[in-house]
Every structure is written in C-alpha cells, then in structure tokens.
Amino acid sequence: MAFNVVGNLMLSKDLLEPQSVEGHEFFDAMSKVTELAGKPNVADFLPYLKWMDPMGIKRNADRHMGRAMKIVAKFVTERVYQKKHSRSEKANKDFLDVLLEYEGDGKEGPDKISERNVTIITLEMFFAGSESTSSTLEWAMVELLRSPDSMRKVKEEINSIIGIYRKVEEKNMDDLPYLQAVVKETLRLHPVVPFLLPRNAIEDSSFMGYQIPKNTQVFVNVWAIGRDLDSWDDPLSFKPERFLGKNIEYKGQHFELIPFGSGRRMCVGFPLAQRVIHLALATLIQSFDWEVRSSLSPGITDMTEKMGISVRKLVPLKAIPTKRDSVQVTI
C-alpha cells in the first residue's frame, strides 16, 4: 500500500500490480538496499578498512542501488519521450511532471533539473515514503493487538464518529483524537529512523560541556528520547491516553517527541506520512476485526527490532482480518 501510494504520487502508477515486472524488481532492490544500509559495518568504525569493504556491504548495496536507479531512470526517460511527442498536456500532473517542467525561479535564467538528478530525487522519495510508512503501521497494529483495551477504544471512537456503514476519510482525522494519540504513542516508542539522518558539525562547537570538533558526525537518538524517564511517565508502556488533552505534537516544537526531526531539515515527507498513516490505520481498524492465532503469536509477543533504514520488527506481524460484526451503534 505505502509503495503504491508513492508510486501514484510520483509516477501515476500502481507499481506492485501483478503485471508489473519492473515494479516488483524495483521493490525488491529497494528492500535489499534498506536492509544493507542498516547493517553494522566494521568499516564504519575502522575507516582504514573502507577500501577493502571486508563485509561486502557497500559492494552489495551498490549493486542493488544500481538496479533501482536503472529502473527509475527508465521511468524518467519514458516520461521525457512522452512529453516530447505528446500533442496534448496532461490534465493531472504527478510529481515527476513537476520535476521535469521545473525551470528555476527565473532570477538567473532557466535552471532545469537534469534527468539524472530527477532520477535521484524520485528514488529518494520512494526510500523515504514507503518503508517508513509500512513500518509505522505494523508497529501500531502490533501495539493495539497487544493492548485490547486500546484497540477497543479506538474502534469505539471510529464507530461513534464515523459509523460502521460509512467509510472513514482523510477529512475525518481531526475528529478522532484517540486515533491521533495511538499514532503519537507508536511513534514515541517506535520512531521510524531512531537516530534521524546524520548531521555534521560545520565548525568546532561546545555543547553542554562537550567539545565537538569540526566535521564530527552527529546522531540524535530519538529512540532514547522517547523512552526517557525525565520526559515520560512509565515510558516503556503503550499508553495513548498520555496524549489526550495535551498539545504535544511531533512537528518539531516539542523536543520530547521528534520522530520526524526538527528545524529546517526535518523530514520533508512529514505531511504525506501524517495523512497516509492515520487514514490507513483507521481503515484497517474500521474495516475488519483482527485476530492472532496461537501459531502466529510470536508476531505480537516478540518485540525484537531489526535495523535497516528504518527499525522494523524482526518477527513480522501476521494477523488475520475477519469480517466486522454488523452491530448497530447508537449515537
């Protein structure tokens, strides 16, 4: 779902439809890159070994990244050809159209983005927008299935506000405070990128008594911030109620909750992620009842994490959707 949402936003394509061979190859290549990007690499700690690449991580990552780049470059080339030979203009433009038509701000003449850079930007959007969304949705469902009381409350909220016969829509999200609290609590416990993107100190700095030399790579540990006893009561427990009646947001102003970062370089995909995660989670909860059979129980009992570009569950969740009971809700 997440991959196809980005595919439609960027390329107007359902890339993972059964007939799309390239789409499935693209998805596989991206999955391999995200897995390799999060693997501990001895060469990162002993820089003099980088040229050897002793674990083969860079070599394999380059190979799979090359596959992904080649497929995206083909999409871009095809669109450029269509634009040159089409006599009519598209009624609805996607993000790729906008990138190809961009010509700068006009102050210093045309400044078009090269096809190679368009390919790179498109690829980055897929990396940033699909893996992170699916990971957050999985963690949210795991936490709700482990906490039946929270699942009951969010179901009751959706039923009372939306009803059971009308589909939940994006415009309804502001009316679902408990659902919003569930998403915040999920992002607190399971930030998608636990160290955010690495920063570099551009000059010698002093921070809280620590001397930070120029060019030091800096990581912000939002995973630890979200579990800090000084900021959160009972931080290891899943309690969406902690956000009800409070104005704590994850837009970068409340530093105890910054899963998308903060400041000028916070995640550019934040508005998209916010929309997709809430709507997708609400739809999953509204449309089905969910059960986890004993043979599949490790999916909710084993909370071990695995590293990639995002932090995913080591043991994937396998839950079975069942048809919602047709219960009349009185409002």
VMD Tcl script that draws the C-alpha trace (Angstrom):
set ca {
  {0.00 0.00 0.00}
  {2.68 2.50 1.03}
  {4.81 1.73 -2.02}
  {1.84 2.12 -4.36}
  {0.81 5.42 -2.76}
  {4.26 6.85 -3.50}
  {4.17 5.26 -6.96}
  {0.93 7.07 -7.78}
  {2.17 10.34 -6.30}
  {5.44 10.22 -8.22}
  {4.66 8.28 -11.40}
  {0.87 7.78 -11.58}
  {1.48 4.02 -11.42}
  {0.48 1.09 -9.23}
  {3.97 -0.38 -9.33}
  {3.08 -3.56 -7.45}
  {0.20 -4.69 -9.59}
  {0.63 -8.35 -10.65}
  {1.51 -7.48 -14.25}
  {4.29 -5.07 -13.33}
  {7.57 -6.98 -13.54}
  {9.67 -3.83 -13.19}
  {7.69 -2.66 -10.19}
  {8.33 -5.87 -8.25}
  {12.03 -5.80 -9.21}
  {12.23 -2.17 -8.07}
  {10.56 -3.04 -4.75}
  {12.95 -5.97 -4.21}
  {16.04 -3.85 -4.98}
  {14.89 -1.12 -2.60}
  {14.20 -3.64 0.16}
  {17.73 -5.02 -0.18}
  {19.27 -1.52 -0.02}
  {17.30 -0.56 3.10}
  {18.37 -3.77 4.82}
  {22.05 -3.31 3.92}
  {22.02 0.38 4.88}
  {21.13 -0.51 8.46}
  {23.63 -3.34 8.93}
  {26.52 -2.69 11.30}
  {29.66 -2.33 9.21}
  {33.11 -2.76 10.71}
  {34.47 -0.35 8.07}
  {32.39 2.46 9.64}
  {34.32 2.06 12.87}
  {37.72 1.32 11.32}
  {37.87 3.73 8.34}
  {41.17 2.35 7.06}
  {39.24 -0.82 6.10}
  {36.78 1.03 3.84}
  {38.74 0.32 0.68}
  {38.58 -3.41 1.44}
  {34.84 -3.48 2.23}
  {35.51 -6.65 4.31}
  {31.82 -7.46 4.89}
  {30.80 -6.75 1.29}
  {28.06 -4.37 2.46}
  {28.99 -1.46 0.22}
  {29.54 -3.75 -2.76}
  {26.12 -5.39 -2.42}
  {24.39 -2.10 -1.64}
  {25.89 -0.52 -4.78}
  {24.67 -3.46 -6.85}
  {21.08 -3.27 -5.64}
  {21.08 0.53 -5.76}
  {22.23 0.28 -9.36}
  {19.25 -1.96 -10.14}
  {16.85 0.54 -8.58}
  {18.48 3.51 -10.34}
  {18.28 1.76 -13.70}
  {14.54 1.08 -13.33}
  {13.73 4.63 -12.19}
  {15.90 6.10 -14.97}
  {13.81 4.11 -17.46}
  {10.60 5.57 -16.00}
  {12.06 9.08 -16.33}
  {13.27 8.51 -19.90}
  {9.86 7.17 -20.92}
  {8.14 10.25 -19.46}
  {10.55 12.62 -21.22}
  {9.80 10.85 -24.52}
  {6.04 11.10 -23.91}
  {6.29 14.80 -23.20}
  {8.24 15.44 -26.39}
  {5.86 13.51 -28.62}
  {2.50 14.15 -26.98}
  {0.28 16.78 -28.57}
  {-1.90 17.28 -25.52}
  {-1.00 18.30 -21.99}
  {-1.85 16.00 -19.05}
  {-4.85 17.13 -17.05}
  {-3.44 15.88 -13.76}
  {0.30 16.22 -13.24}
  {2.25 13.98 -10.90}
  {5.48 14.80 -9.08}
  {7.65 13.58 -11.95}
  {5.90 16.00 -14.33}
  {6.62 18.87 -11.94}
  {10.30 17.93 -11.64}
  {10.74 17.71 -15.41}
  {8.99 21.04 -16.01}
  {10.81 22.96 -13.29}
  {12.93 25.79 -14.68}
  {14.14 27.64 -11.60}
  {12.83 30.85 -10.10}
  {13.58 32.90 -13.23}
  {16.00 35.26 -11.50}
  {19.08 33.90 -13.21}
  {17.59 32.28 -16.27}
  {16.34 28.70 -16.75}
  {17.76 26.18 -14.34}
  {16.22 22.83 -15.28}
  {16.90 19.76 -13.19}
  {18.98 17.20 -15.08}
  {17.44 13.81 -15.83}
  {19.98 12.15 -13.55}
  {19.01 14.40 -10.63}
  {15.30 13.83 -11.37}
  {16.01 10.10 -11.14}
  {17.81 10.54 -7.80}
  {15.04 12.72 -6.33}
  {12.38 10.22 -7.43}
  {14.33 7.34 -5.89}
  {14.78 9.23 -2.62}
  {11.04 9.81 -2.40}
  {10.43 6.07 -2.60}
  {13.05 5.32 0.07}
  {11.68 7.98 2.41}
  {7.98 7.46 1.84}
  {7.26 3.74 1.63}
  {9.46 1.84 4.11}
  {8.82 4.34 6.91}
  {5.03 4.27 6.48}
  {4.67 0.48 6.37}
  {6.96 0.09 9.39}
  {4.91 2.53 11.48}
  {1.63 0.84 10.51}
  {3.00 -2.57 11.53}
  {4.17 -1.30 14.93}
  {0.81 0.43 15.51}
  {-1.13 -2.76 14.79}
  {1.22 -4.80 16.99}
  {0.76 -2.44 19.93}
  {-3.03 -2.37 19.53}
  {-3.24 -6.16 19.32}
  {-1.10 -6.40 22.47}
  {-3.39 -3.88 24.18}
  {-7.02 -4.98 23.65}
  {-8.30 -2.07 25.74}
  {-6.64 0.45 23.42}
  {-7.95 -1.41 20.36}
  {-11.46 -1.32 21.82}
  {-11.25 2.42 22.49}
  {-10.07 3.33 19.02}
  {-12.74 1.07 17.45}
  {-15.44 2.68 19.57}
  {-14.23 6.16 18.63}
  {-14.34 5.37 14.90}
  {-17.76 3.72 15.21}
  {-19.23 6.62 17.17}
  {-17.82 9.40 14.98}
  {-17.88 7.77 11.53}
  {-20.34 4.93 11.96}
  {-20.00 1.37 10.70}
  {-21.60 1.87 7.28}
  {-19.66 4.95 6.12}
  {-16.00 4.67 5.16}
  {-13.52 6.72 7.14}
  {-11.97 9.52 5.09}
  {-9.00 11.84 5.42}
  {-11.27 14.75 6.38}
  {-12.39 12.78 9.48}
  {-8.95 12.59 11.10}
  {-9.31 15.80 13.16}
  {-12.40 14.28 14.80}
  {-10.53 11.17 16.02}
  {-8.31 12.29 18.94}
  {-7.76 8.78 20.31}
  {-6.57 7.55 16.90}
  {-4.17 10.50 16.78}
  {-2.94 9.58 20.27}
  {-2.34 5.97 19.12}
  {-0.16 7.21 16.25}
  {1.80 9.56 18.55}
  {2.37 6.80 21.08}
  {3.50 4.43 18.32}
  {5.99 6.99 17.00}
  {7.24 7.66 20.54}
  {8.04 4.01 21.19}
  {9.00 3.10 17.62}
  {10.47 6.09 15.76}
  {10.98 5.10 12.15}
  {14.58 6.34 11.97}
  {15.90 6.02 15.54}
  {18.95 8.27 15.01}
  {17.31 10.52 12.39}
  {19.58 11.40 9.49}
  {23.22 12.01 10.48}
  {24.42 15.58 10.80}
  {27.92 17.04 10.54}
  {29.35 19.77 12.75}
  {30.42 22.53 10.34}
  {32.70 24.14 12.93}
  {34.23 23.41 16.35}
  {31.41 23.58 18.89}
  {30.78 23.33 22.62}
  {27.54 21.77 23.81}
  {26.64 21.14 27.46}
  {30.31 20.92 28.36}
  {31.20 18.60 25.46}
  {33.71 19.70 22.84}
  {32.58 18.69 19.35}
  {35.33 19.06 16.70}
  {34.55 20.31 13.21}
  {33.33 17.58 10.79}
  {32.16 15.31 13.63}
  {29.21 13.17 12.55}
  {26.34 13.74 14.96}
  {23.35 11.44 15.62}
  {20.21 12.38 17.55}
  {18.90 9.37 19.46}
  {15.12 9.91 19.25}
  {14.57 6.28 20.27}
  {16.13 7.04 23.67}
  {14.38 10.43 23.95}
  {11.02 8.70 23.54}
  {11.83 6.38 26.45}
  {13.38 8.98 28.76}
  {12.10 8.79 32.35}
  {12.62 12.53 32.75}
  {10.14 13.23 29.96}
  {7.65 10.37 30.16}
  {5.78 8.58 32.92}
  {6.07 4.78 32.62}
  {7.88 5.24 29.27}
  {8.04 1.56 28.25}
  {4.26 1.08 28.34}
  {1.92 1.72 25.42}
  {-0.50 4.37 26.75}
  {-2.13 6.55 24.07}
  {-4.07 8.28 26.88}
  {-0.92 10.19 27.84}
  {-1.52 12.45 24.81}
  {-5.23 13.13 25.36}
  {-5.95 16.71 26.43}
  {-2.35 17.74 25.79}
  {-0.88 19.76 22.95}
  {2.22 17.61 22.43}
  {2.83 17.29 18.70}
  {5.57 15.75 16.54}
  {6.05 18.78 14.28}
  {9.44 19.68 15.74}
  {8.46 22.09 18.53}
  {8.20 19.55 21.36}
  {11.64 18.02 21.70}
  {10.47 15.04 23.76}
  {8.71 13.79 20.59}
  {10.64 14.41 17.37}
  {10.31 11.26 15.21}
  {10.47 13.44 12.08}
  {13.30 15.63 13.35}
  {13.07 19.37 13.87}
  {14.07 22.65 12.30}
  {14.88 23.42 8.68}
  {16.00 19.87 7.93}
  {13.13 17.91 9.44}
  {11.60 15.19 7.26}
  {10.17 16.69 4.08}
  {7.77 13.75 3.83}
  {6.11 14.57 7.15}
  {2.81 15.92 5.67}
  {2.42 12.84 3.45}
  {3.30 10.40 6.25}
  {0.84 12.05 8.62}
  {-2.00 11.68 6.13}
  {-1.26 8.13 4.99}
  {-0.56 6.62 8.43}
  {-3.74 7.94 10.07}
  {-6.02 7.06 7.16}
  {-4.52 3.61 6.57}
  {-4.62 2.67 10.26}
  {-8.18 3.93 10.67}
  {-9.25 1.94 7.60}
  {-7.65 -1.28 8.88}
  {-9.38 -0.88 12.24}
  {-12.77 0.12 10.83}
  {-12.96 -2.46 8.05}
  {-12.03 -5.60 9.98}
  {-11.81 -7.31 13.30}
  {-8.35 -8.81 13.81}
  {-7.17 -12.00 15.46}
  {-3.79 -13.59 16.08}
  {-3.87 -17.37 16.38}
  {-1.57 -19.19 18.78}
  {0.62 -20.46 15.95}
  {1.23 -16.86 14.88}
  {1.59 -15.37 18.37}
  {5.34 -14.60 18.11}
  {4.27 -11.73 15.85}
  {2.87 -9.87 18.86}
  {4.89 -11.35 21.74}
  {8.37 -10.95 20.25}
  {9.10 -7.21 20.06}
  {12.72 -7.61 18.94}
  {13.75 -4.96 16.44}
  {15.88 -5.22 13.35}
  {17.79 -2.38 11.77}
  {17.51 -1.11 8.23}
  {17.00 2.46 7.09}
  {14.02 2.13 9.43}
  {13.57 -0.03 12.53}
  {11.23 -2.91 11.74}
  {10.03 -5.92 13.70}
  {12.42 -8.84 13.49}
  {9.45 -11.24 13.58}
  {6.81 -9.76 11.25}
  {3.25 -9.38 12.45}
  {0.84 -11.91 10.95}
  {-2.71 -11.03 11.88}
  {-5.88 -12.43 10.33}
  {-8.62 -9.98 9.26}
  {-12.17 -11.13 9.83}
  {-15.40 -9.52 8.73}
  {-16.73 -6.86 11.07}
  {-19.80 -7.81 13.07}
  {-22.85 -5.86 11.91}
  {-23.60 -4.31 15.26}
  {-25.92 -1.28 15.33}
  {-24.20 1.57 17.16}
  {-26.44 4.08 18.89}
  {-25.02 7.61 18.93}
}
mol new
graphics top color blue
foreach p $ca { graphics top sphere $p radius 0.5 }
foreach p [lrange $ca 0 end-1] q [lrange $ca 1 end] { graphics top cylinder $p $q radius 0.2 }
display resetview
